[in-house]
Amino acid sequence: MTQDWAEILALQALTYIIAESTLCGRFFDLTGVNPADVRANASDAAFLGAVLDFLLAHEPSLLEFCTASEIDPQLPARARIMLMGDTAPEWT
């Protein structure tokens, strides 16, 4: 996995979150992020890692994203590590 691949996966996750109205509302409510923040930070690796943290913290949402994207459910965690290093996420 490369840094570019991890960023692409995180952007796909962000797109999925924004497209799902219930998930989007929960994302904005729980993170305090707003649409302007998304636009301003969409290329920031730490922000993208936090997007993946959001999905990883709620297994049903993670599995829905992985099913919709046709990817292995382990890949978002690997991408998160690639984007943010070996720091332990809150969901572990």
Backbone hydrogen bonds in HBPLUS format (Angstrom, degrees):
<---DONOR---> <-ACCEPTOR-->    atom                        ^
c    i                          cat <-CA-CA->   ^        H-A-AA   ^      H-
h    n   atom  resd res      DA  || num        DHA   H-A  angle D-A-AA Bond
n    s   type  num  typ     dist DA aas  dist angle  dist       angle   num
A0006-ALA N   A0002-THR O   2.99 MM   4  6.28 159.4  2.03 150.7 156.2     1
A0007-GLU N   A0003-GLN O   2.93 MM   4  6.21 155.9  1.99 151.1 157.5     2
A0008-ILE N   A0004-ASP O   2.94 MM   4  6.20 156.7  2.00 149.9 156.2     3
A0009-LEU N   A0005-TRP O   2.95 MM   4  6.21 161.8  1.98 152.8 157.3     4
A0010-ALA N   A0006-ALA O   2.98 MM   4  6.18 159.3  2.02 146.6 152.4     5
A0011-LEU N   A0007-GLU O   2.87 MM   4  6.09 152.3  1.95 147.4 155.2     6
A0012-GLN N   A0008-ILE O   2.89 MM   4  6.16 149.6  1.98 146.6 155.3     7
A0013-ALA N   A0009-LEU O   2.91 MM   4  6.23 150.7  2.00 145.1 153.5     8
A0014-LEU N   A0010-ALA O   2.86 MM   4  6.14 156.3  1.91 146.5 152.9     9
A0015-THR N   A0011-LEU O   2.91 MM   4  6.08 160.2  1.95 146.4 151.6    10
A0016-TYR N   A0012-GLN O   2.91 MM   4  6.12 155.1  1.97 145.6 152.6    11
A0017-ILE N   A0013-ALA O   2.88 MM   4  6.13 163.5  1.91 154.1 158.1    12
A0018-ILE N   A0014-LEU O   2.97 MM   4  6.17 168.3  1.99 154.6 157.2    13
A0019-ALA N   A0015-THR O   2.98 MM   4  6.09 148.7  2.08 143.2 151.9    14
A0020-GLU N   A0016-TYR O   3.13 MM   4  6.31 136.3  2.33 147.4 157.5    15
A0024-CYS N   A0020-GLU O   2.68 MM   4  5.75 160.3  1.72 165.7 172.9    16
A0025-GLY N   A0021-SER O   2.99 MM   4  6.11 162.6  2.02 146.4 150.3    17
A0026-ARG N   A0022-THR O   3.08 MM   4  6.30 157.9  2.13 145.4 151.5    18
A0027-PHE N   A0023-LEU O   2.83 MM   4  6.03 154.9  1.89 148.7 156.1    19
A0028-PHE N   A0024-CYS O   2.94 MM   4  6.23 166.8  1.95 157.3 159.2    20
A0029-ASP N   A0025-GLY O   2.90 MM   4  6.02 161.1  1.93 146.9 153.0    21
A0030-LEU N   A0026-ARG O   2.84 MM   4  5.85 170.0  1.85 152.6 155.5    22
A0031-THR N   A0027-PHE O   3.02 MM   4  5.84 154.0  2.09 144.3 151.4    23
A0032-GLY N   A0028-PHE O   2.98 MM   4  5.37 142.6  2.12 133.7 141.7    24
A0037-ASP N   A0034-ASN O   2.91 MM   3  5.24 119.8  2.28 107.5 123.0    25
A0038-VAL N   A0034-ASN O   3.06 MM   4  6.46 154.3  2.13 155.3 163.3    26
A0039-ARG N   A0035-PRO O   3.06 MM   4  6.36 165.4  2.08 152.5 155.0    27
A0040-ALA N   A0036-ALA O   2.94 MM   4  6.12 157.9  1.99 147.5 153.9    28
A0041-ASN N   A0037-ASP O   2.91 MM   4  5.93 141.0  2.07 147.7 156.7    29
A0042-ALA N   A0038-VAL O   3.01 MM   4  5.56 118.5  2.40 150.4 157.1    30
A0044-ASP N   A0041-ASN O   2.92 MM   3  5.21 166.9  1.93 119.7 123.9    31
A0048-LEU N   A0044-ASP O   2.95 MM   4  6.25 164.0  1.97 158.1 163.1    32
A0049-GLY N   A0045-ALA O   2.84 MM   4  6.03 150.7  1.92 145.9 154.4    33
A0050-ALA N   A0046-ALA O   2.95 MM   4  6.19 147.9  2.05 141.5 150.2    34
A0050-ALA N   A0047-PHE O   3.07 MM   3  4.99 115.7  2.50  91.7 107.5    35
A0051-VAL N   A0047-PHE O   2.92 MM   4  6.30 142.8  2.06 145.6 156.4    36
A0052-LEU N   A0048-LEU O   3.10 MM   4  6.44 156.5  2.15 145.6 150.8    37
A0053-ASP N   A0049-GLY O   2.86 MM   4  6.20 148.0  1.97 142.5 152.6    38
A0054-PHE N   A0050-ALA O   2.94 MM   4  6.21 151.2  2.02 144.6 151.1    39
A0055-LEU N   A0051-VAL O   3.22 MM   4  6.67 156.0  2.29 147.3 152.3    40
A0056-LEU N   A0052-LEU O   2.81 MM   4  6.01 165.3  1.83 156.1 161.0    41
A0057-ALA N   A0053-ASP O   2.93 MM   4  5.99 134.5  2.14 146.0 155.9    42
A0058-HIS N   A0055-LEU O   3.12 MM   3  5.59 161.7  2.15 113.2 119.0    43
A0061-SER N   A0058-HIS O   3.03 MM   3  5.59 119.5  2.41 115.4 129.1    44
A0062-LEU N   A0058-HIS O   3.01 MM   4  6.26 160.5  2.05 153.4 159.6    45
A0063-LEU N   A0059-GLU O   2.85 MM   4  6.03 168.3  1.86 161.6 163.3    46
A0064-GLU N   A0060-PRO O   2.98 MM   4  6.14 153.8  2.05 143.6 151.0    47
A0065-PHE N   A0061-SER O   2.94 MM   4  6.14 163.5  1.96 151.2 155.3    48
A0066-CYS N   A0062-LEU O   2.90 MM   4  6.16 165.3  1.92 153.8 158.0    49
A0067-THR N   A0063-LEU O   2.87 MM   4  5.97 157.4  1.93 145.9 152.1    50
A0068-ALA N   A0064-GLU O   2.91 MM   4  6.06 167.8  1.92 151.3 155.0    51
A0069-SER N   A0065-PHE O   2.84 MM   4  5.98 147.6  1.95 147.9 157.5    52
A0070-GLU N   A0066-CYS O   2.78 MM   4  5.62 110.7  2.26 133.6 149.4    53
A0071-ILE N   A0066-CYS O   2.97 MM   5  5.05 159.7  2.01 139.2 145.7    54
A0070-GLU N   A0067-THR O   3.19 MM   3  4.94 148.4  2.29  95.0 104.4    55
A0075-LEU N   A0072-ASP O   3.01 MM   3  5.66 159.1  2.06 123.2 129.0    56
A0078-ARG N   A0074-GLN O   3.24 MM   4  6.56 157.4  2.30 150.0 156.6    57
A0079-ALA N   A0075-LEU O   2.82 MM   4  6.04 157.7  1.87 157.4 164.0    58
A0080-ARG N   A0076-PRO O   2.88 MM   4  6.03 152.6  1.96 143.6 151.1    59
A0081-ILE N   A0077-ALA O   3.08 MM   4  6.35 156.4  2.14 146.4 151.4    60
A0082-MET N   A0078-ARG O   3.04 MM   4  6.28 154.9  2.11 143.5 150.6    61
A0083-LEU N   A0079-ALA O   2.91 MM   4  6.18 151.3  1.99 149.6 157.2    62
A0084-MET N   A0080-ARG O   2.90 MM   4  6.01 155.2  1.97 150.6 157.2    63
A0085-GLY N   A0081-ILE O   2.70 MM   4  4.89 129.1  1.96 141.5 144.7    64
A0092-THR N   A0089-PRO O   3.35 MM   3  5.91 171.8  2.36 116.6 118.4    65
